[in-house]
Amino acid sequence: MRTTLRHTALALIVGVLLAPACARDPDPGTPAAAAEGERLMRQMSDTLVSASRFTFATAESLEHPDRSTGRVLHFTRTVTVRRPDAMFFEVEGTGDTAIDVSAFYDGSTVSLRNNAHGIWAETSVPGTLDEMLDDVARRYSLPVPIADVIYSRPYEAFIGRDTKGGFVGRETIDGIECAHLAYVDNLVDVQIWIPSSGQPLPRRVELVYKQVPGAPKARIDFTSWDLAPPIADEVFTFQPGEAPRQVAFEQLVTSMLSMEEHR
């Protein structure tokens, strides 16, 4: 009995001493850090893939260093997604950023409504979210920084064949401890913060678009994730509302990107 007790006590002591070492985070740049990043990214992606519909909110900034004004745009966004072919979001500027835009995708058409200037536009697009996001990016160079979490396979949207990186540490964002991941490739540098506990959904994403002149930077803080919200079909149905004047889609996109006033 005494021998058994001694062995049990010794095992407990060894376990306590070894527990911190076993739980220690991997050093950045090591194969273990790459593996941990892979695990967390796939966990995040699998969680989003399992949701047929979801909503979230963001606070975003966009910095375009090559523009003469040197302004940093600040705005909030509320997003509703229903896979595979419906999305709605509203963007509102904060501070000195003058933007108030609603966007609708119903499986065949993308409609934009500039609520501040009373104009709207629409264009025909392919029939899935993935195809639509690729199409508007190709045809109009319209940046949608939130797109990577909306694609049907977020992991593949974030991580390409030449992407390198992984776990780099832990940081606290608005009181939430997060794993910090960083990745680089030829097109974009990405940093992602995923909560250490609870749902493995992005808390923050930072992007540097290296192939765009000036290498613009975007930061997105995510809040209010809901992976099973009630969503009515009407959410994705566009109505001009108080925007009576239709313009060409290219014109409205250009105005959004330049933040120029319509007269």
N, C-alpha and C positions, 0 to 999 in steps of 0.2 A: 504493500500500500504506500509506504513512504517513498519507495523508488518511483512508483507511478506518479505520486504527487510532485516529486522533484522534477521528473521528466516533463510533466504538464506545465509546471512553473517555468522551467527553462524554455519550453516551446513558446509560451506566452511572451517572455522577455525578448526572445529572438524575434518574434513576430512584430512586437512593438518597435524594436530597433530597426528592423528592415523595412517596415511599412513606408516611411518617408522616402527611402531610396527607391522602392518599387514604384511609388506614385510620382517620382520626379519627372518633370517634363523633359523631353529630349532637347539636346543642344541644337540651335539653329544651324542649318547647313549640313546636317548629318543624314544618313539614310533613315534613321529612326524618325527624324523631324519630317522628312518627306512622306514616310508611311503614315504618320499621325495626321498630317495635312490631308492625305488621300482619304483616310478613314472619315475625317470630319466632313470633307467636301461631299463624299458619297452619302453620308448620313443626312446632310442637309438636302442634297438632291433627291434622295429617296423619299424624304418627308414631303417635299413639294410635288413630286411625281404622283404620290398617293392621293393628293387632293384634286378632285375634279373641279372644284371651285374654291376661290379664296379671295380675301380682301386684305389690304394693308394700307398704311399711310407712311409718308416720307417727309423729311425735311432735307432739302438738297441745295447744293451750291455748284456753280459751274464757273470756272476760271479759264479765260482764253487769253494767254499772255501776249499773243501777237496782235491783238486789237489795240488801236491807238488809245482808247479810253482807259484800258487797264481795269475795267470794272469786273467785279465778281457778282454774278447773278445769284440771288437767293430766292427760293420758292418752296412751297409745300405741294404735295400731291396726294390725292386719295385714289386708290386703284381697286377695281373690281374685275376679276378674271373668271371666266367659265370655259373650261377646256371642252372641245378643242378649238372653238371658233368664235369666241366673244370676249370683248374687253371694253371697259370704260374707265376713263380717268379724268380728273379735274386738276389743273395746275393753277395756283395762285401765287403771285409774287409777294415777297415780304420786304420790308425796308424800302429802298428806292428802286426795287425791281418792279416795273410795270408790266405785268402779264396776268391774264385771266382767260384761260383756254380750257375748253372741254373737248374730249376726243372720244369717238364712238367707233367700235368695230363690230359688225354684225354677221361676219362670215363671208361677206362679198364686197363690202364697201367700208372705207375709212372716211369718217366725217369729222372735220375740225370746226369748232365754233369759237371765234374770238369774241368773248363776251364784252370786253372793254371797248371794242371798236365797231361792234354791230355787223360783223361780216362772218361768212362761213364758206366752207369749201368741202368737196368730197372727191374721192377717186376710187375706181374699182381696183380690188386687190384679190389675191388668191384666197382659198377657202379654209386655211388653218392659221392659227396664231403664229406658228413657226414661219410659214411661208409669207404671211403678211409682214412680220417684223423684218425679214430679209428683203422683201420687196420695197418697202418704204425707205429702208436704209440705202439700198442700191439706187433707186430712182431719184430720191430727193435729198440724200445725205442728211436725213432727219435723225438726229441722235435720240435714242431712247435708253438712257442709262439703266433703267430698271429692267430692260429686256431679258437679261441673263436669268433672272429668277422666274420669268414668264414662259420661256421656252419649255417644250415638253421634256427635255433632258437638261436640266440646269448644269449638271456636272460637265457635260460636253460643251455647253455654251461658255463656261468659265475656263475650262482646261483643254487646250489643244495639244496636238502631237509634239510641239516644240516647247511647251510650257514647262518651266522649271520653278521649283520652290517648295513651300510646305509650311509647317508650324514654326513660328518665330518667337512666341512668348504669350503672356497673358496680360490683358489690360482691363481696366474697369471703365465702362461707358455708362454714364447716368446711373451709377450705382449697381450695374450689372457686370459681373466678372465674365470676360469673354476670352476665348482662344483667338489669338491673332495669327492669321495666315497671310503669306505674301507670295506672289507669283509673277514671273516675267516671261514674255515672249517677244517676237518681233513686232507685234501689233500694239499690244497694250500691257501696261503694268497694272496688277490688281492686288489690292489688299482687302481682306475680308475678316470681320470679327463675328464670331459665332458664340452665343452664350454657353458657358461651361455647364450649366444645368438647365433643365426644362426643355422646351422644344428647340431643336437644332436649326433655327431659322436665322438668317442674317440680321445682325444688329446694325452693322455699318459696312459699307462697301466704298472703297476709293479706287478710282480709275484714272490712268494717264494714257491718253490716246496718242501714241508715239508717231503714228504715220500721218496724223493730221497736222497741217502747218501750225506751229506754235505749241504743239503738244498740250491741248486743253486738258484740264483736270476736273473731275467730277467727284463730289462726295455725297453719299446718300445715307441718311440715318433712317432705319426702318422702325416703325412702331405699329401697334394695334393689329398684329397678325390674327386672322380668323380663317381657319381652314375648313369651316363648314357653315358659312353664312347663308341665310335665306336670300335668294336673288330672284327678282321678277324679270320676265323677259323685257319689260319696258325699259329697264336700265340701259340696254344696249341699243335702243331705238332712238335715232337722231330726230330732233325737232329743231327748226331754226330759232324758235322762241323769239327773243327780242333782237335777233341778228338778221335783219331783213335782206341784206345785200350779199349775193353770192359772188365770189371771186375765184380765180384760178387757184388750184391747190398749190402750185409752185409759189404763187404770190403770198399766200397765207403762211406757208412754211418759211419763206424768206423773211417775212416780217417777224415771225417768232424768233428766228435765229439772230436777227439784227436788232431786235427790240425797237425798230423804228416806228414812229407814229403814222397811222393812216389818216389822210386828210379827206 
